[in-house]
Amino acid sequence: MNAMTSLLTRLLLPLSALAIPLSLAAQDKQNHRPVRYSLQVIGTLGGTFSEAHGLNNKGSTAGQSLLVDSNFPLHAFLWQKGAMVDLGTLGGQNSLVPVANHTVNERDAVIGNSETSTPDPNGEDLCGLGTFFICLPFVWQEDVLTALPTLGGNNGNAGGINNRGQIVGTVETPNFDPCSLPFAQQIQAVIWEHGVVQEVLPPFGGTAAAANAINDNGQVVGESGCVSGNTYAVIWQHGRAINLGSLGGVTGNLAFDINNKGQVVGQSDLPGDTLHHAFLWQKGVMTDLGSLSDALPTSQAIGINNQGQVVGFSQNAAAEDASSVAVLWENGTITDLNTVIPAGSSLFLMEATAINDRGEIAGFGRLPNNPDDHRGFILIPCRAAPVGSC
């Protein structure tokens, strides 16, 4: 049920979840002691499952939640100051917010994806929920849910939104494209503005492309190439796609987020393409951020803030339970976020999906004794947390 970060990711990368910083946090610069956090567990829309995917500087978070104690319906939500708003759907049963940092901007506009009531004529499942209805990207603002157009194809996914209201994502065209297989139609990366496709981003290394995030300067990151072949992590700027390189692998090179300084995070395969690690790319250099331990050999960086703090998870994808651990990277140090929250906390933190410029972190974890019972969370640095919460 975890919404994959992009269309290409859905086929290339098995994220953890329910069947889905470099200046402030893990190390205090002045006393070199770990910064600790208070833990706020987010509720649900009525069911036993919620995940937080995205966080703005006001502390608003977007995500998704079950409405009842069953597999569906699943709805996108906006959580503000303890209140959760159901964003509804585009006529279908389910809606969701992608696993990404910038899914809600400073105006509390939220992006996501929703099923319609129309079965996909090509048998595709681009919302990733196993229901095979047409899936469309949306933007929700001021209580209005608006579908975003494709390029003539059936489906699309939204990836991220900036504070100017520009939205990036991936849509289908009506054309067949061998590079986009196994998608039935060609997939292209686009920018929407004012509800229309403003720009189709040129692909690199193949004809398929997916866009995952856009910063306030209009720089976009994502991946391009061929879905079943080589994939390249790319940044789009000045009208062209630039290859970010790799950590030695050929496939699985994906860029997930970019801050206003142009720093990019994502994941890249290591030589041999059997493991992937989180990366930080800046000024033309891709740096391996490593994983938490040999027992959790893979990692993925999902979000970065303007201070350079990076969040994501480390995981053993080959393990039977494929459990992941939420982590924070800062100044070359990786920290298990479960070690810096109050002892005896009711939630095991699985993935950190977003971090704002105040160092607050959003994500999701599991309740004890039930790996499928997820709850979204927000972590607040103890120096800014309410008295007694740390």
Phi, psi and omega per residue, in radians:
M1 nan -0.260 3.129
N2 -1.151 2.175 -3.123
A3 -1.255 2.164 -3.134
M4 -1.210 2.692 -3.032
T5 -1.171 -0.532 3.122
S6 -2.700 3.016 3.111
L7 -1.111 -0.787 3.131
L8 -1.119 -0.684 3.138
T9 -1.030 -0.658 -3.082
R10 -1.006 -0.590 -3.111
L11 -1.607 -0.433 -2.985
L12 -1.755 -0.416 -2.928
L13 -2.370 2.058 3.078
P14 -1.428 1.629 3.099
L15 -1.229 2.733 3.031
S16 -1.330 2.762 2.936
A17 2.522 -3.010 3.117
L18 -1.134 2.399 2.974
A19 -1.361 nan nan
I20 nan nan nan
P21 nan 2.663 -2.943
L22 -1.976 0.575 3.047
S23 -2.671 -0.223 -2.920
L24 -2.282 -0.673 -2.756
A25 -1.629 -1.227 -2.942
A26 -1.107 -0.509 3.130
Q27 -2.237 2.221 3.005
D28 -1.358 2.157 -3.021
K29 -1.077 -0.519 -3.021
Q30 -1.562 -0.637 -3.113
N31 -2.055 -0.034 3.045
H32 1.053 0.417 3.049
R33 -1.734 2.585 3.125
P34 -1.047 2.365 3.009
V35 -1.344 2.379 3.135
R36 -1.848 2.851 -3.028
Y37 -2.293 2.580 2.854
S38 -1.461 2.684 -3.094
L39 -2.020 2.134 3.030
Q40 -1.974 2.027 3.138
V41 -1.559 2.223 -3.136
I42 -1.484 2.507 3.127
G43 -1.369 -2.713 -3.117
T44 -2.308 3.087 3.044
L45 -1.574 0.259 3.102
G46 2.285 -0.388 -3.130
G47 -1.635 -2.783 -3.082
T48 -1.890 0.368 -3.011
F49 -2.577 2.307 2.945
S50 -2.655 2.651 3.052
E51 -2.427 2.450 3.061
A52 -1.714 2.165 -3.124
H53 -2.259 1.512 3.112
G54 2.077 2.572 -3.051
L55 -2.754 2.293 3.066
N56 -1.798 -3.129 -3.058
N57 -1.325 -0.132 3.038
K58 -1.584 -0.060 -3.117
G59 1.536 0.124 3.057
S60 -1.361 2.393 3.123
T61 -2.228 2.557 3.067
A62 -1.908 2.751 3.129
G63 -3.109 -2.660 -3.103
Q64 -2.573 2.660 -3.073
S65 -2.651 2.590 2.964
L66 -1.280 2.540 3.099
L67 -1.531 -0.518 3.136
V68 -2.381 3.027 -3.085
D69 -1.449 1.159 3.081
S70 -2.727 -3.057 -3.096
N71 -1.156 -0.612 -3.104
F72 -2.549 2.816 0.090
P73 -1.417 2.651 3.075
L74 -2.009 2.221 -3.121
H75 -2.193 2.552 2.991
A76 -1.214 2.614 3.107
F77 -2.435 2.813 2.909
L78 -2.086 2.186 3.133
W79 -1.881 2.186 -3.131
Q80 -2.394 2.079 3.022
K81 0.876 0.758 3.066
G82 1.563 -0.118 -3.138
A83 -1.881 2.345 -3.108
M84 -1.932 2.176 -3.138
V85 -1.841 2.199 3.057
D86 -1.330 2.127 -3.082
L87 -1.484 -0.144 3.095
G88 1.348 -2.819 -3.109
T89 -2.437 3.094 3.076
L90 -1.726 0.651 3.077
G91 1.856 -0.292 3.095
G92 -1.618 -2.919 -3.089
Q93 -1.466 -0.585 -2.912
N94 -2.197 2.643 2.976
S95 -2.504 2.788 -3.069
L96 -2.723 2.865 3.106
V97 -2.023 2.296 -3.088
P98 -1.123 2.713 3.074
V99 -1.308 1.684 -3.025
A100 -2.786 2.826 -3.101
N101 -1.344 -0.870 -2.986
H102 -1.813 1.254 3.063
T103 -1.790 -0.169 3.099
V104 -2.410 2.208 -3.099
N105 -1.667 -3.042 -3.046
E106 -1.235 -0.227 3.042
R107 -1.640 0.148 -3.112
D108 1.099 0.481 2.953
A109 -1.391 2.332 -3.058
V110 -2.057 2.415 3.035
I111 -1.943 2.705 3.117
G112 -3.066 -2.826 -3.088
N113 -2.382 2.535 -3.097
S114 -2.415 2.503 2.944
E115 -1.249 2.597 2.904
T116 -1.723 -3.060 3.104
S117 -1.601 0.125 -3.074
T118 -1.802 2.130 3.054
P119 -1.052 2.497 3.134
D120 -1.226 2.195 -3.075
P121 -1.161 -0.341 3.121
N122 -1.750 0.137 3.117
G123 1.219 0.442 -3.140
E124 -1.525 2.837 -3.066
D125 -2.401 1.099 -2.990
L126 -1.316 -0.210 2.952
C127 -1.417 -0.208 3.036
G128 1.277 0.428 -3.058
L129 -1.901 0.034 3.114
G130 1.349 0.312 -3.074
T131 -1.871 -0.364 2.996
F132 1.129 0.647 2.972
F133 -1.749 2.728 3.048
I134 -0.999 2.375 -3.092
C135 -2.038 2.212 -3.112
L136 -2.147 2.535 3.035
P137 -1.283 2.669 3.113
F138 -2.475 2.843 2.896
V139 -2.215 2.361 3.090
W140 -1.983 2.220 3.108
Q141 -2.685 2.327 3.119
E142 0.909 0.827 3.039
D143 1.233 0.248 3.134
V144 -2.078 2.215 3.093
L145 -1.746 2.104 -3.052
T146 -2.138 2.239 3.082
A147 -1.259 2.497 3.065
L148 -1.780 2.464 -3.016
P149 -1.310 2.693 2.989
T150 -1.619 -2.939 3.055
L151 -1.814 0.607 3.127
G152 1.780 -0.171 3.065
G153 -1.512 -3.078 -3.031
N154 -1.443 -0.604 -2.894
N155 -2.220 2.901 3.018
G156 -2.884 2.863 3.067
N157 -2.346 2.405 2.989
A158 -1.545 2.527 -3.107
G159 -1.974 -0.735 -3.081
G160 -2.890 2.874 -3.139
I161 -2.399 2.525 3.072
N162 -1.875 -3.112 -3.071
N163 -1.375 -0.096 3.015
R164 -1.577 -0.047 -3.130
G165 1.519 0.075 3.066
Q166 -1.333 2.429 -3.083
I167 -2.160 2.423 3.066
V168 -2.062 2.742 3.105
G169 3.137 -2.751 -2.996
T170 -2.381 2.320 -3.125
V171 -2.346 2.797 3.057
E172 -1.623 2.560 2.928
T173 -1.734 2.996 3.094
P174 -1.379 0.011 -2.989
N175 -1.614 2.613 2.983
F176 -1.395 2.461 -3.112
D177 -2.558 2.005 -3.132
P178 -1.007 -0.546 -3.135
C179 -1.216 -0.374 -3.106
S180 -1.589 -0.135 3.103
L181 -0.989 2.446 0.231
P182 -1.555 0.226 2.999
F183 -1.153 2.501 -3.101
A184 -1.284 -0.413 -3.117
Q185 -2.265 2.776 -3.141
Q186 -1.082 2.430 3.076
I187 -1.917 2.400 -3.077
Q188 -2.329 2.613 3.072
A189 -1.568 2.389 -3.073
V190 -2.431 2.836 2.936
I191 -2.029 2.249 3.012
W192 -1.816 2.502 3.011
E193 -2.559 2.320 -3.102
H194 0.972 0.617 3.030
G195 1.396 0.110 3.121
V196 -2.226 2.756 3.066
V197 -1.245 1.971 -3.125
Q198 -1.468 -0.629 -3.020
E199 -2.689 2.407 2.961
V200 -1.730 2.123 -3.031
L201 -1.432 2.325 -3.069
P202 -1.198 2.394 3.132
P203 -1.334 2.950 3.107
F204 -2.369 2.295 3.042
G205 1.299 0.169 -3.112
G206 2.866 -3.089 -3.037
T207 -1.785 -0.036 3.121
A208 -1.771 2.516 -3.140
A209 -2.687 2.615 3.098
A210 -2.394 2.381 3.139
A211 -1.926 2.319 -3.020
N212 -1.992 -0.453 -3.070
A213 -2.758 2.670 3.086
I214 -2.428 2.328 3.107
N215 -1.609 3.134 -3.069
D216 -1.262 -0.172 3.070
N217 -1.610 -0.021 3.130
G218 1.521 0.092 3.049
Q219 -1.329 2.402 -3.057
V220 -2.124 2.501 3.056
V221 -2.223 2.697 3.117
G222 3.111 -2.456 -3.135
E223 -2.554 2.753 -3.102
S224 -2.646 2.910 -3.117
G225 2.307 -2.357 3.044
C226 -2.125 2.350 -3.036
V227 -1.012 -0.756 -3.094
S228 -1.684 0.216 -3.139
G229 -2.298 -2.373 3.137
N230 -1.267 2.386 3.041
T231 -2.161 2.523 -3.067
Y232 -2.179 2.277 2.968
A233 -1.286 2.265 -3.032
V234 -2.350 2.758 2.937
I235 -2.121 2.331 3.079
W236 -1.775 2.113 3.064
Q237 -2.674 2.581 -3.132
H238 0.951 0.617 3.015
G239 1.422 0.151 3.132
R240 -2.483 2.768 3.110
A241 -1.634 2.318 -3.135
I242 -2.057 2.244 3.109
N243 -1.231 2.209 3.125
L244 -1.441 -0.130 -3.091
G245 1.560 -2.856 -3.118
S246 -2.669 3.046 3.050
L247 -1.647 0.313 3.081
G248 2.059 -0.248 -3.138
G249 -1.560 2.974 -3.121
V250 -1.789 -0.718 -3.127
T251 -1.895 3.064 3.046
G252 1.196 0.459 3.100
N253 -1.706 1.883 -2.952
L254 -2.355 2.288 3.090
A255 -1.816 2.194 -3.007
F256 -1.879 -0.507 -3.060
D257 -2.669 2.738 3.106
I258 -2.520 2.417 3.081
N259 -1.712 -3.116 -3.067
N260 -1.302 -0.134 3.041
K261 -1.593 -0.020 -3.136
G262 1.469 0.185 3.049
Q263 -1.376 2.380 -3.041
V264 -2.123 2.464 3.043
V265 -2.220 2.763 3.122
G266 3.103 -2.518 3.087
Q267 -2.498 2.610 -3.128
S268 -2.494 2.476 3.088
D269 -1.197 2.531 2.998
L270 -1.456 2.943 3.126
P271 -0.924 2.347 -3.104
G272 1.682 -0.277 3.053
D273 1.024 0.604 3.045
T274 -1.851 -0.374 3.098
L275 -2.304 2.651 3.032
H276 -2.214 2.606 3.106
H277 -2.178 2.702 2.990
A278 -1.151 2.585 3.071
F279 -2.312 2.748 2.916
L280 -2.123 2.185 3.111
W281 -1.979 2.238 3.055
Q282 -2.671 2.411 3.104
K283 0.925 0.697 3.048
G284 1.480 0.031 -3.080
V285 -2.069 2.247 3.068
M286 -1.723 2.188 -3.110
T287 -1.964 2.314 3.083
D288 -1.306 2.095 3.139
L289 -1.509 -0.135 3.076
G290 1.334 -3.109 3.110
S291 -2.142 3.030 -3.021
L292 -1.244 -0.647 -3.112
S293 -2.889 2.996 3.072
D294 -1.131 -0.466 3.116
A295 -1.324 -0.326 3.102
L296 -2.195 1.277 -2.875
P297 -1.374 -0.241 3.118
T298 -1.850 2.754 3.117
S299 -2.659 2.791 3.109
Q300 -2.555 2.303 3.060
A301 -1.711 2.125 -3.048
I302 -1.782 -0.640 -3.044
G303 -2.424 2.644 3.061
I304 -2.454 2.436 3.086
N305 -1.758 -3.118 -3.073
N306 -1.312 -0.155 3.004
Q307 -1.566 -0.089 3.117
G308 1.577 0.131 3.068
Q309 -1.305 2.456 -3.029
V310 -2.162 2.383 3.098
V311 -2.232 2.742 3.123
G312 3.070 -2.391 3.132
F313 -2.696 2.819 3.021
S314 -2.154 2.569 -2.912
Q315 -2.739 2.695 2.887
N316 -1.895 1.630 -3.043
A317 -1.171 -0.349 -3.127
A318 -1.465 -0.215 -3.123
A319 -1.218 2.716 -3.080
E320 -1.058 -0.708 3.139
D321 -1.616 -0.183 3.094
A322 0.838 0.635 -3.112
S323 -1.126 2.481 3.091
S324 -1.988 2.830 -3.125
V325 -2.242 2.213 3.128
A326 -1.196 2.348 -3.082
V327 -2.377 2.860 3.089
L328 -2.305 2.346 3.060
W329 -1.919 2.347 3.072
E330 -2.746 2.271 3.080
N331 0.892 0.727 3.108
G332 1.377 0.104 -3.117
T333 -1.952 2.393 3.044
I334 -1.909 2.333 -3.072
T335 -2.193 2.267 2.975
D336 -1.259 2.015 -3.059
L337 -1.163 -0.314 3.075
N338 -1.184 -0.309 -3.114
T339 -1.564 -0.073 -3.072
V340 -2.181 0.407 3.016
I341 -2.021 2.893 -3.082
P342 -0.967 2.423 3.101
A343 -1.030 2.485 3.124
G344 1.359 0.268 3.139
S345 -1.063 2.611 -3.025
S346 -1.410 -0.048 -3.030
L347 -2.244 2.343 2.953
F348 -1.622 2.103 -3.013
L349 -1.395 2.052 -3.049
M350 -1.695 -0.812 -3.140
E351 -2.427 2.317 2.958
A352 -1.712 2.067 -2.998
T353 -1.837 -0.308 -3.033
A354 -2.710 2.638 3.067
I355 -2.541 2.283 -3.133
N356 -1.693 -3.130 -3.037
D357 -1.307 -0.142 3.028
R358 -1.585 0.025 -3.135
G359 1.434 0.123 3.051
E360 -1.318 2.550 -3.013
I361 -2.206 2.368 3.054
A362 -2.007 2.751 3.109
G363 3.035 -2.656 3.117
F364 -2.621 2.748 3.121
G365 -2.551 -3.075 -3.126
R366 -2.053 2.608 3.069
L367 -1.379 2.706 -3.121
P368 -1.007 2.468 3.010
N369 1.194 0.175 3.110
N370 -2.610 1.597 -3.055
P371 -1.123 -0.317 -3.139
D372 -1.628 -0.079 -3.093
D373 -1.656 1.559 -3.041
H374 -1.608 2.660 2.966
R375 -2.415 2.448 2.992
G376 -1.257 2.742 3.121
F377 -2.497 2.798 2.910
I378 -2.261 2.292 3.049
L379 -1.806 2.328 3.123
I380 -2.084 2.198 3.103
P381 -0.924 2.406 -2.977
C382 -1.064 -0.502 -3.138
R383 -1.155 -0.341 -3.138
A384 -1.967 -0.007 -3.041
A385 -1.451 2.761 3.064
P386 -1.011 2.555 -3.140
V387 -1.007 2.312 3.091
G388 1.566 -0.133 -3.090
S389 -1.526 -0.182 -3.120
C390 -1.906 nan nan
